[in-house]
Amino acid sequence: MPNPSLHSIPSVQAPLHLLLEADPSTELIAGYLHDCHCVVARLGEATVGVYLLKALGAETWELMNIAVAPEHQGRGIGALLLRHAIDQARQLGAKRLELGTGSFGHQLTFYQRAGFRVVAVEPDYFLTHYPEPLFENGLQHRDRLRLALTL
């Protein structure tokens, strides 16, 4: 498989169908999308991945969303996007990159393999911020973990 090419695009052009793979709330996405730095991964003309970075402060940025089209998962595209997001945050002046994710599942180990560490727990986050319950492998997401990487 050829390697995807990465492209910065205006956040308003971010592929919503991919963002919804990682965050099923169009309302929450709309709340952070306009302030983000957006990069997409393309294979030929097809957009197969995306990430969004947002400044929280002068030296702290947050990875708001990272997603790969389901049919392209497991091929290293997510890891490529995450490495690029970390490098991009560094270039933008970040000393720390944060993110929020569920308290279990493949996403958690994905971030931990990249060096992210748990820094906080937000109890019942998924119960209070999403109208529908979120399940993964038959288990309901309740708490959100905040992870951080020192750059």
C-alpha contacts under 8 A as a table, 3 or more apart, distances in Angstrom:
res1	aa1	res2	aa2	distance
2	P	43	L	7.45
3	N	43	L	7.25
4	P	41	A	5.68
4	P	42	R	5.13
4	P	43	L	4.84
4	P	44	G	7.76
4	P	77	I	7.37
5	S	41	A	5.53
5	S	42	R	5.26
5	S	43	L	6.62
6	L	39	V	6.53
6	L	40	V	5.62
6	L	41	A	4.58
6	L	42	R	6.40
7	H	39	V	5.37
7	H	40	V	5.37
7	H	41	A	6.55
7	H	42	R	7.80
8	S	37	H	7.64
8	S	38	C	5.72
8	S	39	V	4.32
8	S	40	V	6.48
9	I	13	Q	6.69
9	I	14	A	7.26
9	I	37	H	7.92
9	I	38	C	5.69
9	I	39	V	5.99
9	I	40	V	7.24
10	P	13	Q	5.52
10	P	14	A	7.05
10	P	37	H	7.39
10	P	38	C	6.37
11	S	14	A	5.10
11	S	33	L	6.17
11	S	34	H	6.11
11	S	35	D	7.71
11	S	36	C	6.05
11	S	37	H	6.31
11	S	38	C	5.18
11	S	52	L	7.83
12	V	33	L	7.04
12	V	34	H	6.47
14	A	19	L	7.81
14	A	38	C	6.81
14	A	40	V	7.71
14	A	50	V	7.51
15	P	18	L	5.58
15	P	19	L	6.46
15	P	47	T	7.89
15	P	50	V	7.52
16	L	19	L	4.92
16	L	20	L	6.05
17	H	20	L	5.31
17	H	21	E	6.85
18	L	21	E	5.19
18	L	22	A	7.36
18	L	48	V	7.90
18	L	49	G	6.87
18	L	50	V	7.01
18	L	67	A	5.94
18	L	68	V	6.62
18	L	69	A	6.17
19	L	22	A	5.64
19	L	23	D	6.16
19	L	24	P	7.85
19	L	29	I	7.67
19	L	50	V	7.24
19	L	65	N	6.60
19	L	66	I	7.09
19	L	67	A	6.11
20	L	23	D	4.80
20	L	24	P	4.65
20	L	25	S	6.80
20	L	26	T	7.14
21	E	24	P	6.42
21	E	67	A	6.21
21	E	68	V	7.67
21	E	69	A	7.57
22	A	65	N	6.44
22	A	66	I	6.54
22	A	67	A	5.62
23	D	26	T	7.83
23	D	28	L	7.93
23	D	29	I	7.25
23	D	65	N	7.19
25	S	28	L	5.34
25	S	29	I	6.28
25	S	130	Y	7.03
26	T	29	I	5.06
26	T	30	A	5.98
27	E	30	A	5.13
27	E	31	G	6.30
28	L	31	G	5.01
28	L	32	Y	6.75
29	I	32	Y	5.51
29	I	33	L	5.68
30	A	33	L	5.34
30	A	34	H	7.27
31	G	34	H	7.41
32	Y	35	D	5.96
32	Y	36	C	6.88
32	Y	54	K	7.94
32	Y	64	M	7.70
33	L	36	C	5.51
33	L	52	L	7.65
35	D	54	K	6.23
35	D	55	A	7.98
36	C	52	L	5.69
36	C	53	L	5.27
36	C	54	K	4.64
36	C	55	A	7.62
37	H	52	L	5.57
37	H	53	L	5.04
37	H	54	K	6.28
38	C	50	V	7.18
38	C	51	Y	5.89
38	C	52	L	4.71
38	C	53	L	6.60
39	V	50	V	5.65
39	V	51	Y	5.55
39	V	52	L	6.72
40	V	47	T	6.61
40	V	48	V	7.49
40	V	49	G	5.51
40	V	50	V	4.21
40	V	51	Y	6.57
41	A	47	T	5.79
41	A	48	V	5.64
41	A	49	G	4.76
41	A	50	V	6.02
41	A	77	I	7.71
41	A	81	L	7.47
42	R	45	E	6.38
42	R	46	A	5.40
42	R	47	T	4.37
42	R	48	V	5.55
42	R	49	G	7.04
43	L	46	A	5.30
43	L	47	T	6.50
43	L	48	V	6.73
47	T	50	V	7.95
48	V	68	V	5.72
48	V	69	A	5.24
48	V	72	H	6.79
49	G	66	I	7.52
49	G	67	A	5.50
49	G	68	V	4.14
49	G	69	A	6.08
49	G	77	I	7.14
49	G	78	G	7.33
49	G	81	L	7.64
50	V	65	N	7.78
50	V	66	I	5.65
50	V	67	A	5.50
50	V	68	V	6.62
50	V	81	L	7.31
51	Y	63	L	7.38
51	Y	64	M	7.51
51	Y	65	N	5.37
51	Y	66	I	4.14
51	Y	67	A	6.49
51	Y	81	L	6.90
51	Y	82	L	7.97
51	Y	85	A	7.30
52	L	63	L	5.96
52	L	64	M	5.42
52	L	65	N	5.25
52	L	66	I	6.55
53	L	61	W	6.67
53	L	62	E	5.61
53	L	63	L	4.68
53	L	64	M	5.74
53	L	65	N	7.53
53	L	85	A	7.31
53	L	89	A	7.50
54	K	61	W	5.50
54	K	62	E	5.22
54	K	63	L	6.58
54	K	64	M	6.68
55	A	58	A	7.11
55	A	59	E	7.95
55	A	60	T	6.26
55	A	61	W	4.31
55	A	62	E	6.32
56	L	59	E	7.86
56	L	60	T	5.43
56	L	61	W	5.12
56	L	62	E	6.54
57	G	60	T	5.09
57	G	61	W	6.75
58	A	93	G	7.32
58	A	94	A	7.03
59	E	93	G	5.98
59	E	94	A	4.20
59	E	95	K	5.09
59	E	96	R	6.42
60	T	94	A	5.21
60	T	95	K	6.11
60	T	96	R	4.88
60	T	97	L	5.88
60	T	98	E	7.36
61	W	89	A	6.68
61	W	94	A	6.08
61	W	96	R	6.46
61	W	97	L	5.01
61	W	98	E	6.25
62	E	97	L	5.48
62	E	98	E	4.59
62	E	99	L	5.38
63	L	66	I	7.34
63	L	85	A	7.60
63	L	97	L	6.96
63	L	98	E	6.19
63	L	99	L	5.14
64	M	99	L	6.42
64	M	100	G	7.65
66	I	78	G	7.53
66	I	81	L	7.62
66	I	82	L	7.66
67	A	78	G	6.92
68	V	72	H	6.51
68	V	73	Q	5.98
68	V	77	I	6.96
68	V	78	G	6.17
69	A	72	H	5.39
69	A	73	Q	6.40
70	P	73	Q	5.27
72	H	75	R	6.37
72	H	77	I	7.58
73	Q	76	G	7.36
73	Q	77	I	7.02
73	Q	78	G	7.36
74	G	77	I	7.52
75	R	78	G	7.90
76	G	79	A	5.19
76	G	80	L	6.15
77	I	80	L	5.02
77	I	81	L	6.15
78	G	81	L	5.05
78	G	82	L	6.08
79	A	82	L	5.03
79	A	83	R	6.12
80	L	83	R	5.27
80	L	84	H	6.15
81	L	84	H	5.05
81	L	85	A	6.02
82	L	85	A	4.97
82	L	86	I	6.21
83	R	86	I	5.19
83	R	87	D	6.25
84	H	87	D	5.06
84	H	88	Q	5.89
85	A	88	Q	4.94
85	A	89	A	6.03
86	I	89	A	5.21
86	I	90	R	6.32
86	I	97	L	7.28
86	I	151	L	7.86
87	D	90	R	5.08
87	D	91	Q	6.25
88	Q	91	Q	5.02
88	Q	92	L	6.17
89	A	92	L	5.02
89	A	93	G	6.52
89	A	94	A	5.33
89	A	97	L	7.02
90	R	93	G	5.26
90	R	94	A	4.96
90	R	95	K	6.69
90	R	151	L	6.53
91	Q	94	A	7.24
94	A	97	L	6.83
94	A	151	L	7.04
95	K	150	T	6.00
95	K	151	L	4.84
96	R	148	A	6.69
96	R	149	L	5.64
96	R	150	T	4.56
96	R	151	L	5.37
97	L	148	A	5.54
97	L	149	L	5.19
97	L	150	T	6.55
97	L	151	L	7.08
98	E	146	R	6.98
98	E	147	L	5.54
98	E	148	A	4.22
98	E	149	L	6.39
99	L	146	R	5.75
99	L	147	L	5.35
99	L	148	A	6.48
100	G	144	R	6.27
100	G	145	L	5.55
100	G	146	R	4.55
100	G	147	L	6.18
101	T	107	Q	7.17
101	T	108	L	6.79
101	T	144	R	5.45
101	T	145	L	5.36
101	T	146	R	6.66
101	T	147	L	7.74
102	G	105	G	7.17
102	G	107	Q	7.58
102	G	108	L	6.95
102	G	141	H	6.32
102	G	142	R	7.70
102	G	143	D	6.47
102	G	144	R	4.80
102	G	145	L	5.87
103	S	108	L	6.99
103	S	141	H	7.25
103	S	142	R	7.90
103	S	143	D	6.10
103	S	144	R	5.76
103	S	145	L	5.61
104	F	107	Q	7.57
104	F	108	L	6.03
104	F	141	H	7.97
105	G	108	L	5.78
105	G	109	T	7.18
105	G	136	E	7.29
106	H	109	T	5.41
106	H	110	F	6.06
107	Q	110	F	4.90
107	Q	111	Y	6.32
108	L	111	Y	5.40
108	L	112	Q	6.20
109	T	112	Q	4.88
109	T	113	R	5.95
110	F	113	R	5.43
110	F	114	A	6.79
111	Y	114	A	5.17
111	Y	115	G	6.69
111	Y	116	F	5.53
112	Q	115	G	5.08
112	Q	116	F	4.78
112	Q	117	R	6.28
113	R	116	F	7.31
115	G	149	L	6.33
116	F	147	L	5.77
116	F	148	A	5.16
116	F	149	L	4.67
117	R	147	L	5.14
117	R	148	A	5.46
117	R	149	L	6.49
118	V	121	V	7.91
118	V	145	L	6.54
118	V	146	R	5.84
118	V	147	L	4.35
118	V	148	A	6.57
119	V	145	L	7.64
119	V	146	R	5.67
119	V	147	L	5.42
119	V	148	A	6.49
120	A	145	L	5.94
120	A	146	R	5.01
120	A	147	L	7.10
121	V	143	D	6.77
121	V	144	R	5.91
121	V	145	L	4.64
121	V	146	R	6.08
122	E	125	Y	5.71
122	E	143	D	5.61
122	E	144	R	5.06
122	E	145	L	6.15
122	E	146	R	7.44
123	P	142	R	6.97
123	P	143	D	4.52
123	P	144	R	6.58
124	D	127	L	5.13
124	D	128	T	6.31
124	D	142	R	4.79
124	D	143	D	4.65
124	D	144	R	7.29
125	Y	128	T	5.42
125	Y	129	H	6.00
125	Y	142	R	6.16
125	Y	143	D	5.23
125	Y	144	R	5.63
126	F	129	H	5.35
126	F	130	Y	5.71
126	F	133	P	7.56
126	F	134	L	7.33
126	F	141	H	6.23
126	F	142	R	4.97
126	F	143	D	6.14
126	F	144	R	6.80
127	L	130	Y	5.97
127	L	131	P	7.49
127	L	133	P	6.83
127	L	141	H	7.87
127	L	142	R	5.72
127	L	143	D	7.95
128	T	131	P	7.56
130	Y	133	P	6.94
130	Y	134	L	7.96
133	P	140	Q	6.76
133	P	141	H	7.42
134	L	140	Q	5.64
134	L	141	H	5.52
135	F	138	G	5.84
135	F	139	L	5.29
135	F	140	Q	4.28
135	F	141	H	5.85
136	E	139	L	5.34
136	E	140	Q	6.42
136	E	141	H	7.26
141	H	144	R	7.90
